[in-house]
Amino acid sequence: FQASNPGQFENDSDVLWQRGHLPETTVYHGRVGINTDAPDEALVVCGNAKVMGRIMHPSDSRAKQNIREVDTNEQLRRITQMRLVEYDYKPEFASVMGIKNT
């Protein structure tokens, strides 16, 4: 799928691609695949990705406030109540994801 001008795609009948509300943004309501025609998540990149900026994640401290220490003994008690498991990946999943050690 190629765009010759931002917001103008060669296949104008595909209404899933839209110009974003912010300048220089494009919105797609669905799954996007790069080097794959069968993405099973919102974005699937099959190959290397190069990021020239920052990636923000909900666990990133830059996205949080009121960070404070907790009672270590209480947290260790909670950890002992967790269910810990071992597992093997299903062969069909491992094959698609390129996982060798299942």
Secondary structure in CASP SS format (residue, H / E / C, confidence):
PFRMAT SS
TARGET T0000
AUTHOR 0000-0000-0000
METHOD secondary structure of the structure
MODEL  1
F C 1.00
Q C 1.00
A E 1.00
S E 1.00
N E 1.00
P C 1.00
G C 1.00
Q E 1.00
F E 1.00
E C 1.00
N C 1.00
D C 1.00
S C 1.00
D C 1.00
V C 1.00
L C 1.00
W E 1.00
Q E 1.00
R E 1.00
G C 1.00
H C 1.00
L C 1.00
P C 1.00
E C 1.00
T C 1.00
T E 1.00
V E 1.00
Y E 1.00
H C 1.00
G C 1.00
R C 1.00
V E 1.00
G E 1.00
I E 1.00
N C 1.00
T C 1.00
D C 1.00
A C 1.00
P C 1.00
D C 1.00
E C 1.00
A C 1.00
L E 1.00
V E 1.00
V E 1.00
C C 1.00
G C 1.00
N C 1.00
A C 1.00
K C 1.00
V C 1.00
M C 1.00
G C 1.00
R C 1.00
I C 1.00
M C 1.00
H C 1.00
P C 1.00
S C 1.00
D C 1.00
S H 1.00
R H 1.00
A H 1.00
K C 1.00
Q C 1.00
N C 1.00
I C 1.00
R C 1.00
E C 1.00
V C 1.00
D C 1.00
T H 1.00
N H 1.00
E H 1.00
Q H 1.00
L H 1.00
R H 1.00
R H 1.00
I H 1.00
T H 1.00
Q C 1.00
M C 1.00
R C 1.00
L C 1.00
V C 1.00
E C 1.00
Y C 1.00
D C 1.00
Y C 1.00
K C 1.00
P H 1.00
E H 1.00
F H 1.00
A H 1.00
S H 1.00
V H 1.00
M H 1.00
G C 1.00
I C 1.00
K C 1.00
N C 1.00
T C 1.00
END
